[in-house]
Amino acid sequence: MTRLLIENVAIATVDSAGTEYESGYVDVEDGRIAAVGDGLAPANGQLGSRIDGAGCLVTPGLVNTHHHLYQWASRGLAQQATLFEWLVELYPVWARLDDQIEHAAASAGLAWLARSGCTTVADHHYVYPAGAGDLDAALVEAARRVGLRLQLVRGSMDRGESTGGLPPDELVEDTDDALAATERAIATYHDPARAAMVRVAVGPCSPFSASERLMREGAELARRHGVRLHTHLAETIDEEEHCVAQFGRKPLDYADELGWLGSDVWLAHGIHFDETAVARIGATGTGIAHCPSSNARLGAGIAKVRALLDAGAPVGLGADGAASNEAGGLGHELRQSLLLARLRNGPDALTAREALWLGTMGGARCLGRQNELGSIEVGKQADLAVWRLDGLGHAGIADPVAALVLGPLPPLALLLVGGATVVADDRVTAVDEDALRTELVTANLRLTGAEALR
């Protein structure tokens, strides 16, 4: 048995009662939370390591519900573009992707996510150029290398320009091939166990890049194997106009007809929903991955987070791809979600604690892991972020949750995934960050074509 005791620390459990302790303890045994409480930990003869958490706040590890890790090698491009303009500029860049670039970009992105308090990442990978190698394996190995949990969303595109889609034809897959590869990814990587480090979801990319058949049969495939479904939906007005013009209905109606609403589904963005659509999402238990920084970067709009929460929909946070959110962390999205919600609905639209809930339990609900992750409760996985609040940036903020959400993102004293240390003293522990930087620079030069010009 391995045991770790974090004591003398502020705790925000994010449990259903919103339990918090001004000074308490979290007892970790064999990768799970064995006890959490106020004051001093009860005496126990099997003590392991002790950590004095004075000046720190412990929260659940953050859950990233939507990302595209390969984009870490293509940041800073299409800086003033709408979503469709951005995609058209970047598709030819991503056509150069291979498994080495994927591994370097994913490793760097995952390390940076860890530095921002993230312990679980849902990565939606949908670009599979011919001859690129095994991109799924490169992604899974990157997650193992850094030590984070991965929800591999095996994405796909089969609607190229010649059939009314947005991507160039050379960047889409044959429908049968895409479905077979998705099923293969489930068989190879999906682990249904409570402590799973890798799970798989089915993820045709979007209504403007995936055919009706791919969407419908993808949903059937997911439910046949008992895995979750994920796609982009209602991100921009351009998308809505595309759906109405090509399918005669709005994105949510189209998705519903194809089997893409339900408690096993979570949708990326979900910005342009009217009141009726919001109610439908809540009634079906469909989740929303809210990506505030990316949405702002592309000028896509502000999701109706308050209305979605009030309707009962699971809402989590997503960093989204680093080509549309170059900051690339998840901890920053706590503050961004609060600020954008208040811009839309006023100063009481979202509290600091609700923002923390979005980044933890909300995300766990979207991924169907609310019984394993997302809160500090006995029996759950010991995915914990220990934030340092004793520096200049948080001095004078008496409320530790407000300090975390409203103040600058604090450095991490410790980040645990299943009780294993991933970050210590604000540095990832399993990999050398300088080596990651060197790999990423090389990957960027190859992906953008700059290497050929040197």
N, C-alpha and C positions, 0 to 999 in steps of 0.2 A: 504494500500500500504506500502511495506517495501522498503527502499532506502538505498543504500550504495554508498559513493563517495570515490574513490581512486584517490588521487591527488599528484602533485609534484613528478611524477614518470616517468621513462623511459618506453616506450611502443613499443612492436613489435607486430603489429596487425596480421601479416601473411595474410592480405587480398590480392586480386589479383594484386594490385599495389605495394605490399611490403611496405605499409605505416608504418613509424616509427616516434615516437616523443621523443625528448631528454628529455622533461619535459612536461607532459600532464596529462590528467585525464580520468578515466573510471567511468561512472555513471551507477549504477545497480539499476533497479526497478523491483520488483516482479519476481526476478529470471532471468531477461533478461537484455541485454545490452541496455540501453536507450540512451546513448551518449558516444562518445569517441572523444578526440580532443587534440589540442596543447594548452599549456599555462594553464590559470586558467579556471575552469568550470564556465559557465554562472550562474548568480544569479538565485536561485530558492527558493521559499518560503517553499517548502516541503522537506527541508533537513532532512536526517536521520543521520546515522553514517558517520563520516569522518575518513579516514585513510591517514596519511601522508606517502607517499611512497618514501621519500628521501632515496637515496642509493639503490633503488630496481629497478628491471625490471619486468614489467607485460607481460606475454605471454598467449596465449590460454592454457587451460589445455591440457596435453598430452594425446594422444589416443593410447592405447595398442591394436594392431590388432591381437595378437596371444599369448595365455598363457595357462598353465595347472596348475591351482591353487592347485589341490590336491597334486602336487609334492613338495610343501613346506614341507611336512612331510617325504620326502625321499631324502634329499640333501646329497651331498658328497659321493655318491656311484659310482661305475663303473668309476673311475677317469681317466683311460687311454683307454677307450673303443671307438670303432666306434659306429655309430648309432645302427646298428643291434646288436652288442655285448652288448651295453648299454641296449637296450630293452629286450634282452633275460635275462640279469641279473635282471632287475627291474620288469618284468611282475609278477614273483612269489611274490614279495614284494607288488605290487599294488593289488594282489588278496585278501589281507587282508583288503582292504579299506571298511569303512562303513560310514554312514552319520555323525557320531560324529567326526571321523577323518577328513572327508571332510570339515565340518564346521570350525573346528579349523585351518586346513591348509589354507583354503580360507580366513578366517578372518585375519590371520597373513599376508598372501600374499597381500591381498588388502590394509591393513594398510601400509605395506612397499611400495607398489606402490604409494599410496597417498603421502607418505613422499618423493617420487621422482618426484612429480609434475603431476602424472597421475590422470585423472578424469573419463576416460571411459576405460573399460577393456572388451575385447573379450576373453572369456574363453572357450576353446575347450575341453570339457569333454567327453571322449570316453570309460572309464573303468567302467563297471557296474557289479561287481561280484554278484553272487546269494546271496540273503539275506542281502545285504548291506544297505537296507532302501532307503529312498527317497533322492538320492544324488543331484538331481536338486533343490529340495526344500532347502537343506542344503546350496547349493551355493547361491541361490537367497537371502536367509536370511542373509548370510554373507555380501553380497553386501549392503543390507539394513542397516545392523549393522554398517558398516564403513561409508556408505554414497556415494559410487561411482556408476556411471552408469555401467550397465552390459549388454553385448551382450552374452547371453547364447547360445553357439554353442552346440546343442545337438548332440554329436558324437556317433559313433557306430562302432563295429567290429563284423563281422559274418564269417570271414575266419580264422579258427584255423589251427593248424599244420596238422591235418588230411586231410584238403582240400587245402593244398599248401600255407597257410598263415603263418605268423610269430608268432602270439600269441598262447599260449597254449589253447587247446580246452575249458577248464573250464572258460576261461576269455572272451569268445565271446558270443554274443546273437544270438538267432534265428532271421532270417531275418524279418519275419513277426512281431515278438515282437519288434524288433528295430524300424521298421517303425511306428508301432502303438505308441510306447513310444515317438518317435519324434513328431508325430502329436499331442499327448497329451500335450507335453511340449509347443507347439505353442499355443494350445487352452488355456492353463493355464496361461502362463506367457507373451506372446508377446503383446506389447503395441505399436501400430503404431503412437501414438501422438508425436508431435514435442518435447515435454519435457519429453519423455519416460525415465524412469529409468531402465527398463528392456525390452530388445528385444531378440528375439530368431532367430537363424539361424540353417540350417540343415548341419550336418557335419560328414558324414562317414569318418573314420579316414584316410585311405591311400589305395593306390592300393594293398599293400601287407597285408592288414588286413580287407578289405571290398570287398565283391563280386561284380561282374559286376551288378547283379540285385539290390543290395543295393545302389550302386552308381547311377544307372539309375533311379530307382524309388524314391530315395532320392531327386534327382534333380527335378523330376516331382512333388513330394510332395511340395517342397519348392515353386515352381512357381505357383502351385495351390493355395497356401496360401499367396503368395506375400511376402515371406521372402527370405533372402539371403542364399548363399551356401558357404561352406568353407571346405577345406580339405588340407592335406599335399601333396606336389607334388615336385618332382625333387630336393629332399634334398641331396641325395648322389648318387654316382656312383653305389653302391650296389642296390639301388632302380631301377635305370635305367636297370641294368643287369637283375634284377628280372622281370621287365615288359617285356623286350624283350624276355626272356626265356619263360615266361608263357603266354603272350598275343600277342607276335610277333610284338610289336610296342613300341616306346618310351613313357614315361609317359604322355607327353603333347598330343600326338596323341590319346592315350588311353582315356584320360580325355575328349578330344574333341568329340570323338565318343559317349561318354556317356552323353553328354550335359553339360559338366563342363567347358565351356568357356563362357564369357559374362560379361556384366556390372553389373550383380547381383552376381558375383562370386569373391571371393578373395582367393588366394592360399598361404599357408604357405611355406616359404623358397624360392622356385623357383630359385635354384642355378644353376643347370646344364641344361641350355637352350642354344642352339646354336642361331646364328643370325636370322635364319628363325623363330624359336620359339619365340624369343623376339619380332619380328615384328608382329607375330600373336597375342601375348598377348596384345600388344599395340593397334592393329586394333580392337580387340574385347572388349577393355576396361576392361579386366580382371585385378583385383588388385593383388598385391603381398605384403605379410607380411614379411618384411625383419627382420631377427633375428640375428644380427651380433655377439653378444657375444656367444649365443648358438652354432651357426655355427662354431665359432672358438674353443669353448670348445670341440666339438666333431670332430674337424678337417674335417668338411663336405665340406668346400670350401667357396668362397666369391661370393655372388650374383652380377650379372651385373647391379648394380643399375643405373649407368650413362646411359647405353644403354636402360634400361627399361624406365627411365624418358624421354629420347630423343624419344622413340617410342610412348610416350603418355600414358603409363600404370600408373594407380594409384599405388603408392608405399608408404606403411606406415611402422612403426616400431613395432616390437614385442619383448617382453622380453623373451618369450617362457617359458617352464616349469622350475621351480627352481631346478630340478634335473639335468638340463643341462645348467643352468645359475644361480649358487648359489647366485650371487649378487641380483638378483630378482627385480631390479628397472627398470623403463623406462627412467628416465632422463639420466642415464649413456649411454643409447643406442644412444643418439644424437652424442656424441663424438665417440663412437665405429663405428657408420655408416660412419662418415667422415673419420676416420683413415683407415678402411678397403677399402673404395672406393678409397682412394689415394694409398694404397698399390697395388691395382689392376690396376689403370689407371693413376697414377701420381697426383701431387699436385693440379691440377685444376679440379680433377674429381668431387668434391663435395665441395660447400662452406658452411660456418657456417649457413647461412640463409637457404640454401637448406636442411641441416640436421634438422633445426628447422621445416621447412615445412613438412618433412617426419614424424616428431613426432606429428604434429598437423593436418594440412589440408590434408596431404597425408593419414593419418590414418582415418580421417573423410570420405574421398572419398571411401576408401576401405569398410567402414561400411555403405555407402550410407547415411551419415548424414552430408554431406558438407553444406547443407542449414541451419543446426541447430547448428553445432559445428565446431571447428577447426580454427576459426579466431575471432578476436575481432571486430565485426561489429554490428551496430544497429539492434536489433531484434533477434539476436542469443542468445542462452542460455549463462548465465553468468558463464561459466566454465573457471576459471581464475587461473593462478599460479603467485604469487608475490614472486620473487626470491630476496634474499638479496645478493647484490654484494659489500657491503661496508666492508667486512672483509679482512683479510690478504691474503686469497687464490686468490682474484681477484684484489688486489691493483695494480694500474699501467696499467690495461687493459682498455683503454678509450672506446672501442667499447663494449657495454653491451651484444650484441648477441654473439660476439666472446668470451667474458668472460664466458657466460653460456655454450657454446658448447665446447670451447677449454680448459677452466679451469676446476678445480675440481667442482663437482656438488654442487651448492650453497644450503644453507639451505633455507627453505621456511618461509617467513614471514606470508603467507596466501595462502590457497588453497580453492577455492570456487567451488561448484558444484550446478548449478542452483541458485546461489546467497547464498547458505547455506555454512557455514564454516565447512570444513572437517579437515584442518590442520591449526593450529595457532602457531607461534613461533616454527616451526619444530616439533610439536607434534600433533598426531591425537586427535581430540576433543571428538568424540562420544564413544570411547572405551579406556580402560586402557591398555597401551602397556605391562605393567608387567603381567597383566592377560592373554593377548594374548600369551606372551612368555611361561607362565606356561602351557596353553592349548596345544601349539604347541609341547613342549617337551614331554608331555604325549602322544599326537597323534603319534609322531615319534617313541616312544618306543613301542607302540602298533602295528604300521604299519610294522616296521622292525623286529618285533619279539623279540626285546631286552627285553621287559617287562617280557616275560616268563622266561628269564634267570636270572632275578634279585633275 
